[in-house]
Amino acid sequence: MKKQLKFLGIFLGLFLLTFLFVSCGQEQPKQEKVNVRMDLVKQSTLESILKKGELRVGFEAGYMPFEMTDKKGNFVGFDMDMAKEMAKAMGVKFVPVNTAWDGIIPALITDKFDIIMSGMTTTQERNLKINFVDPYIIVGQTILINKEHENYIKSYKDLNNSQYTVTSKLGTTGEQAVKRMIPKANYKSFETEPEAALEVVNGKADAFVYDLPYNVVFMAQQGAGKLTFLDQPFTWEPLAWAVRKGDPDFMNWLNNFLKQAKNDGRYDRIYNKWIKSTGWIKDVQE
């Protein structure tokens, strides 16, 4: 009898241990799943924007006609208007964050703002560090040449000679295009677009290579009688907004916003105002 009771006690003990072990084993994954879900919520930029009630937009003022400062000190341009429409669609405040170009990607990564909207070309090198939304406009590199060369220089190929000096802005796809496609020319880089273009106006360089929209504006502002505009792009470059990696919710929202804006007239209104027209130039010129 004692042996039977002893055996029964051992059996009940093992049963209880097995039950506790199974129960604990089943509960743990649930807790882990909860933690994973909480981490995903914390990583969502979209949720953070809605919670704070503001959309922080990073850009570098000076790239006409995408982001500029007008005579009153306001930030204006194609990207600025699109950013305001974006904030309006979210029901939050638009907060502009003007940032130097060479530090704009690190600033995004370290959460100084939520998105880059600054006429940024999608490149494989940049894409290693950040994610790009679907392109919102396609541009290419064009050339402003000193007028004295208009009978000799008809395309970028004619500039591929050591007798010519070509300028562009430091760290841009304009600079990359010169180095890749016009390697024999003497190249000079500048911190800003106006500095590089004025070098050609003042006769200190032969050609300025940069994005089509900017060159359209600069030609209208300061090129008459001094420059010749080779307006046929010789590269294909999509511009897109940039966000931090690992945020599918924000990417999904932005792509849908862009599609809707292009189909309900908002995009066309902004495009016609800043790209097709130059009426805004008087508001930004000193």
Residue, then its C-alpha position, 0 to 999 in steps of 0.5 A: m500500500k505504501k509503495q502504491l501511495k509512494f508511486l502515486g505521489i511520484f506520478l502526481g508530482l511529475f504530472l504537475l511539473t509537466f503541466l507547469f512546464v507546458s504552461c510556461g512554454q506556451e505563455q512565453p511566445k505570447q509575451e515575445k509576440v507582444n514585445v515585438r508588436m510594441d517595438l514595431v509601433k515604436q519604430s513607425t514614423l507615421e505613428s510618431i508624426l500623428k502623436k506629436g501633431e507635426l511633420r518635420v521636413g528636411f531640405e536645403a533651401g537654395y535649389m530652385p524651384f524646389e526649395m527656396t527662401d522668398k523675400k519675406g524669409n519664408f521657405v517656398g517651392f515645389d517641395m514645400d508646397m507638396a510637404k504642406e499638402m502632405a501635412k494637411a492630409m495627415g492633419v498635422k503641422f508642417v515644420p520645415v528643417n533647413t539642413a546643409w546638404d552634406g549632412i542631410i542624410p545623417a540628420l534623417i537617420t538620427d531623427k532630426f526630421d521625419i522625411i527628406m523632401s529636397g529634390m534628391t535624386t535616387t542613387q544606389e549609393r544613397n539607397l544603401k543608407i535610406n529608403f526612397v518613396d516612388p519618384y515624384i518627378i523625373v529630371g536630367q542634367t542639362i548644360l549652361i555654356n558661356k555664350e562665346h561657345e554656342n557655335y562650338i559646343k552643342s552637347y556634353k560630348d563637345l565639352n569632353n576636352s581638357q581645354y574646357t572648365v566645367t562646374s557643378k555643385l559639390g556632392t550632387t548628381g551634376e558632379q557625378a555626371v561630369k566626372r563620369m561622362i565628361p572626364k577629360a574636362n577640368y572640373k571645379s566644384f562649388e558649395t552652392e548652385p549659384e556660385a557654380a553657375l556664376e563662374v560661367v556667367n563671369g567667364k571663369a568657366d565654360a559650362f555649368v552642369y545641373d538639373l533641368p528645372y534649376n537651369v531653366v530658372f537660372m537662365a531666366q534670371q541671369g542668363a540672357g545675353k550671357l549664356t546658351f542653354l543646352d536644354q536637352p537632358f543627357t541623363w535620366e534622374p528620378l527625384a524622390w522623397a527619402v525616409r529611414k529604413g525599416d518603416p513600411d507603414f510610412m512608405n505605404w502611406l507616402n506612396n498612396f499620398l503621391k498617387q492620390a495627389k497626382n490623380d486629384g489635381r493637387y500635384d498638377r497645380i503645384y507642378n504648373k506653379w513651380i515648373k511650368s511657370t516662372g512667375w514666382i521668380k520676382d518673389v525670391q529675387e533680391 
